[in-house]
Amino acid sequence: MLLIVGFALYLVPMSGMISTNSGDLTRIGWYPNNRYGNQKPNLVFQPSLVTQADAIDRHYDVMVVGDSFSLDLEKSWPNYLAANGLSVLVIGVAGDFAKPAVAADVERQITTLVQSQAFRDTPPSVFVFESIERLLKKRLVNDAKICTPLKGSDESTALAEPPVVTYRPPKEYLIKEVGMPPAGSYSEQQLTYARDFLVKNIRKVFGWKSDVVELSLRVPRFSSELPNTLLVTISDLDKEQWQDKDIHEMQCQLLRLQHAVQSNGKTLFIALPIPDKLSAYHDDLVDQSPPPGGIERLTDLRLNRPRIEKAIRSAIASGEKDVYLPNDTHFGSQGQLVTANTVLKFIDERTRRVVAPRTTPAPPKSVIEPAQ
């Protein structure tokens, strides 16, 4: 018991994941956060500057339908859009994660949103459909119904006039640093976790395979104790099964969703597939056999898609640490910022900017509060 207690204090698993809201890969793969967790602090907005709901109820400059990359309200990239003065609504993308395919659910959700009274009366200026790369096929390819391509020329999906987005001073906020707790931190779940951690890792010795894959990088990319180690979820490898027809179906469905959203003539649709961690760091792998990214194969020029994969890869190649968190499938603060800046640039190029007159004193500039 004393050994387990000591080991529990050494691991720093549960308290680390709770305080930083990260660590999904170390959790499901049974890796210790004190070795694989980020030592560079992450950033959170306090309070969050975006609205989360299940439906639209008024006008927003930007409406995002997305997954956990958009829904982590204190850390996610939509906060940076709001910090620049845009009103932002975030809605979780439809679909039961346990189902093998949810394309019909996603299409039904977006159709329902577009046909809602609030969307018709007070449409958003920009509609962003965001999805992590590894789930694109699941969310866009309906095996029961082949996607019917749009007829006509490029104008069938284009807006006659650019939508208007209004930039207003954001409410007062703080950007706070959060980091992994020091060794010796304790939570009530720690003992149970330490016991299960030992059991799972003994099973690994005898051939048990977790849902996390550990790969080696040629250059250090993380702030963890193992900066050349890349943890990814095993589902990142599923891209190896993608065929040309799957890419065609994804592209076809995105264009149909774009047409449905933009049919009111007032809302700009943006497709935002986020590179999964394996794709983002693929160029740095020692072993290049895992499948490379598939997002760059979405090349139809009619599709409104900022090249986020290039921006993310550029940030990684520049030497920035923790663009994705070392112990998690999601972005670190730099990945959030790069995504937001890429989307903001795309919006600026395709909308008309209006700056609302200031009616209240300017809020103090946001500051970064260091981690305790």
C-alpha positions in Angstrom: 0.0 0.0 0.0 2.8 2.4 0.8 4.4 1.7 -2.6 1.1 2.4 -4.3 0.6 5.6 -2.3 4.2 6.7 -3.2 3.6 5.8 -6.9 0.3 7.7 -6.9 2.1 10.9 -5.7 4.8 10.4 -8.3 2.5 10.0 -11.3 0.5 13.2 -11.0 -2.2 11.9 -13.3 -5.7 13.0 -12.2 -4.8 16.4 -10.8 -2.8 17.2 -13.9 -5.7 16.4 -16.2 -8.3 18.2 -14.1 -6.3 21.5 -13.8 -5.4 21.7 -17.4 -8.4 20.0 -19.0 -6.0 17.9 -21.1 -4.3 14.5 -21.2 -6.8 12.4 -23.2 -3.9 10.4 -24.7 -2.1 9.7 -21.4 -5.4 8.7 -19.9 -6.6 6.2 -22.5 -3.1 5.0 -23.2 -2.0 4.7 -19.6 1.1 7.0 -19.8 2.3 9.1 -16.9 1.6 12.8 -17.3 4.8 13.7 -15.4 6.8 12.4 -18.3 4.5 13.1 -21.3 2.6 16.2 -20.0 3.4 19.7 -21.2 5.9 21.7 -19.1 5.2 24.8 -21.0 2.0 26.5 -19.6 -1.1 26.5 -21.7 -3.4 29.5 -22.0 -7.1 29.9 -21.0 -9.6 32.8 -21.4 -11.3 33.8 -18.2 -14.1 34.3 -18.8 -14.7 32.6 -22.1 -15.8 35.2 -24.8 -18.0 32.9 -26.8 -21.6 31.7 -26.5 -22.4 27.9 -26.5 -25.9 26.7 -27.3 -27.8 24.1 -29.2 -29.4 26.5 -31.7 -29.2 30.0 -32.9 -31.5 32.6 -31.3 -30.2 35.9 -32.7 -27.6 37.3 -35.1 -23.9 36.4 -34.6 -21.0 37.5 -36.7 -19.7 33.9 -36.6 -21.5 30.7 -36.0 -19.4 27.5 -35.5 -20.7 24.0 -35.7 -17.8 21.9 -34.5 -16.4 19.2 -32.2 -14.1 19.4 -29.1 -11.6 21.6 -31.0 -14.2 24.4 -30.8 -16.2 23.4 -27.7 -13.4 23.8 -25.1 -14.8 27.2 -24.3 -11.9 28.6 -22.2 -9.1 27.5 -24.5 -10.5 27.1 -28.0 -9.7 29.2 -31.1 -13.2 30.9 -31.3 -12.2 33.0 -28.2 -9.5 34.7 -30.3 -12.2 35.7 -32.9 -14.3 37.1 -30.1 -11.2 38.9 -28.6 -10.9 40.7 -31.9 -14.5 42.0 -31.6 -16.7 39.4 -33.3 -19.7 37.8 -31.7 -19.3 34.0 -31.8 -21.8 31.2 -31.2 -20.5 27.6 -30.9 -22.8 24.5 -31.4 -21.6 21.0 -31.0 -21.7 18.9 -34.2 -24.3 16.2 -34.2 -23.7 12.5 -34.0 -23.3 9.6 -31.6 -19.6 8.9 -31.3 -20.3 5.2 -31.0 -22.0 5.1 -34.4 -19.7 4.1 -37.4 -21.1 6.9 -39.5 -23.0 10.1 -38.7 -23.1 11.9 -42.1 -26.9 11.8 -42.1 -27.1 13.3 -38.6 -24.7 16.1 -39.5 -26.6 16.9 -42.7 -29.9 16.9 -40.8 -28.5 19.1 -38.1 -27.2 21.8 -40.5 -30.4 21.7 -42.6 -32.5 22.2 -39.4 -30.3 25.1 -38.3 -30.5 26.8 -41.7 -34.2 26.3 -41.9 -34.9 27.6 -38.4 -36.8 30.9 -37.9 -33.9 32.6 -36.2 -31.4 31.7 -38.9 -33.8 33.0 -41.6 -34.7 36.2 -39.7 -31.2 37.0 -38.2 -28.7 34.9 -40.2 -25.1 34.7 -39.1 -22.6 36.5 -41.3 -20.2 33.5 -41.2 -21.0 29.8 -40.7 -18.0 27.6 -39.9 -18.2 23.8 -40.1 -15.2 22.4 -38.1 -14.2 18.8 -37.8 -11.0 17.0 -36.8 -9.5 15.2 -39.8 -9.8 11.6 -38.6 -13.6 12.0 -38.3 -14.2 13.6 -41.7 -15.2 10.4 -43.4 -17.5 9.4 -40.5 -19.2 12.9 -40.6 -19.3 13.4 -44.4 -19.6 10.1 -46.2 -23.0 8.4 -46.1 -22.6 4.9 -47.3 -26.3 4.5 -47.7 -26.6 7.5 -50.1 -24.1 8.6 -52.7 -23.6 12.4 -52.7 -25.1 14.1 -55.7 -22.8 16.7 -57.1 -24.1 20.2 -57.5 -25.1 21.2 -61.0 -24.1 24.4 -62.7 -21.0 26.6 -62.6 -19.0 27.9 -59.7 -21.7 30.6 -59.1 -24.0 27.9 -57.7 -22.2 28.1 -54.4 -21.0 31.7 -54.5 -22.4 34.8 -52.7 -23.4 37.8 -54.8 -22.2 40.2 -52.2 -19.8 39.8 -49.2 -21.6 39.6 -45.8 -21.1 42.3 -43.2 -19.2 41.5 -40.0 -19.3 44.0 -37.2 -16.3 44.4 -34.9 -17.1 45.6 -31.4 -14.9 46.0 -28.3 -14.9 42.7 -26.4 -15.9 42.5 -22.8 -13.1 42.5 -20.2 -11.2 39.3 -20.0 -8.0 37.7 -18.7 -5.7 35.2 -20.4 -4.3 32.9 -17.7 -1.5 30.4 -17.8 -2.2 26.9 -16.6 0.4 24.2 -16.2 0.8 20.7 -15.0 1.0 20.5 -11.1 4.3 19.6 -9.5 5.1 16.1 -8.4 3.4 15.3 -5.1 0.1 16.8 -6.0 -2.8 14.7 -4.9 -6.4 14.1 -5.8 -8.9 11.6 -4.3 -8.9 9.5 -7.5 -5.1 9.2 -7.4 -4.8 5.9 -5.6 -7.3 4.1 -7.9 -5.6 5.5 -10.9 -2.1 4.4 -9.7 -3.4 0.9 -9.1 -5.0 0.7 -12.5 -2.0 2.3 -14.1 0.2 -0.5 -12.8 -2.2 -3.2 -13.9 -2.5 -1.8 -17.4 1.2 -1.4 -17.9 1.9 -5.0 -16.7 -0.7 -6.1 -19.3 1.3 -4.1 -21.9 4.3 -6.2 -21.2 2.3 -9.3 -22.1 0.9 -7.8 -25.4 -2.1 -5.7 -24.5 -2.5 -2.9 -27.0 -4.0 0.4 -26.0 -5.7 2.9 -28.3 -2.7 5.2 -28.3 0.4 4.8 -30.5 3.8 6.1 -29.6 6.0 7.3 -32.4 9.5 8.9 -32.6 10.2 12.3 -34.1 13.5 13.5 -35.7 13.4 16.8 -33.9 12.0 17.9 -30.5 8.5 19.4 -30.9 7.1 19.3 -27.3 7.9 20.7 -23.9 7.5 17.4 -22.1 10.4 15.3 -20.7 10.2 13.3 -24.0 10.2 16.1 -26.6 10.9 13.7 -29.5 7.9 11.4 -28.7 4.6 11.7 -30.5 1.5 10.2 -28.9 -1.5 9.8 -31.2 -4.8 8.0 -31.1 -4.9 4.9 -33.1 -7.8 6.3 -35.1 -5.4 8.7 -36.7 -4.1 5.7 -38.7 -7.5 5.1 -40.2 -6.7 7.5 -43.0 -4.7 4.7 -44.6 -8.1 3.2 -45.6 -9.3 6.4 -47.3 -9.8 5.9 -51.0 -10.2 8.5 -53.8 -13.9 8.0 -53.8 -14.1 8.8 -50.1 -12.3 12.1 -50.8 -14.7 12.8 -53.6 -17.7 12.1 -51.3 -16.3 14.4 -48.6 -15.7 17.2 -51.0 -19.1 16.7 -52.6 -20.9 16.8 -49.2 -19.0 19.9 -48.0 -20.0 21.7 -51.2 -23.6 20.7 -50.7 -23.5 22.0 -47.1 -21.9 25.2 -48.4 -24.7 25.6 -50.9 -27.4 25.0 -48.3 -25.8 27.6 -45.9 -25.1 30.3 -48.6 -28.5 29.9 -50.3 -29.8 32.8 -48.3 -27.3 35.1 -50.0 -26.2 36.5 -46.6 -24.0 33.9 -44.9 -20.5 32.9 -45.8 -19.8 29.2 -45.3 -16.3 28.1 -44.2 -15.2 24.4 -44.2 -12.5 24.0 -41.5 -11.2 20.4 -41.3 -8.5 20.4 -38.6 -5.4 18.3 -39.2 -5.1 15.4 -36.7 -1.9 15.2 -34.7 -0.4 12.5 -36.9 -0.9 14.5 -40.0 0.5 17.7 -38.4 3.7 16.1 -37.3 4.1 13.5 -40.2 7.0 15.3 -41.8 9.0 14.9 -38.6 8.5 11.2 -38.1 11.5 8.9 -38.0 9.4 6.2 -39.6 7.4 7.7 -42.5 5.1 4.6 -42.9 2.1 5.9 -41.0 -0.5 7.5 -43.4 0.1 11.2 -44.2 -2.6 13.8 -44.1 -5.7 13.8 -46.3 -7.0 17.3 -45.9 -4.8 18.7 -48.7 -6.6 16.4 -51.1 -9.8 18.5 -50.7 -8.8 20.7 -53.6 -12.1 21.8 -55.2 -11.6 25.6 -55.7 -15.4 26.2 -55.2 -15.0 25.1 -51.6 -14.4 27.9 -49.1 -11.6 26.3 -47.1 -8.7 28.2 -45.5 -5.5 26.1 -45.8 -5.2 25.5 -42.1 -3.0 22.5 -42.5 -0.3 24.7 -44.1 -0.5 27.2 -41.3 -0.3 24.6 -38.6 2.6 22.8 -40.2 4.4 26.2 -40.6 4.1 26.9 -36.9 5.5 23.5 -36.1 8.4 23.8 -38.5 9.3 27.2 -37.1 10.3 25.4 -33.8 7.2 26.4 -31.8 6.7 23.8 -29.0 3.3 22.3 -28.1 1.4 23.4 -31.2 -0.5 20.3 -30.1 -0.3 19.3 -26.5 2.2 16.4 -26.0 -0.3 14.3 -23.9 -3.5 15.2 -25.8 -5.1 15.1 -29.2 -5.9 18.8 -29.1 -4.1 22.0 -29.7 -1.9 23.8 -27.3 -2.4 27.6 -27.1 -0.3 28.3 -30.2 -2.4 25.9 -32.3 -5.5 27.7 -31.1 -4.0 31.0 -32.1 -2.8 29.9 -35.5 -6.2 28.5 -36.3 -8.0 31.7 -35.2 -5.6 33.9 -37.2 -6.1 31.7 -40.3 -9.9 31.9 -40.0 -9.8 35.7 -39.3 -7.7 36.3 -42.4 -10.1 34.2 -44.5 -13.1 36.1 -43.1 -11.4 39.5 -43.8 -10.8 38.6 -47.4 -14.4 37.6 -48.0 -16.6 39.9 -45.9 -17.1 43.6 -45.4 -15.8 44.9 -42.1 -17.8 47.4 -40.1 -16.5 48.9 -36.8 -19.2 49.7 -34.3 -18.9 53.0 -32.5 -17.7 52.7 -28.9 -20.4 53.4 -26.4 -18.4 52.6 -23.2 -14.8 53.2 -22.1 -12.3 50.8 -23.6 -11.7 47.7 -21.5 -8.2 47.2 -20.1 -5.9 45.3 -22.4 -5.9 41.6 -21.7 -2.9 40.4 -19.7 -1.4 37.0 -19.2 -1.6 35.9 -15.6 1.3 33.5 -14.9 0.6 30.1 -13.6 0.9 29.7 -9.8 
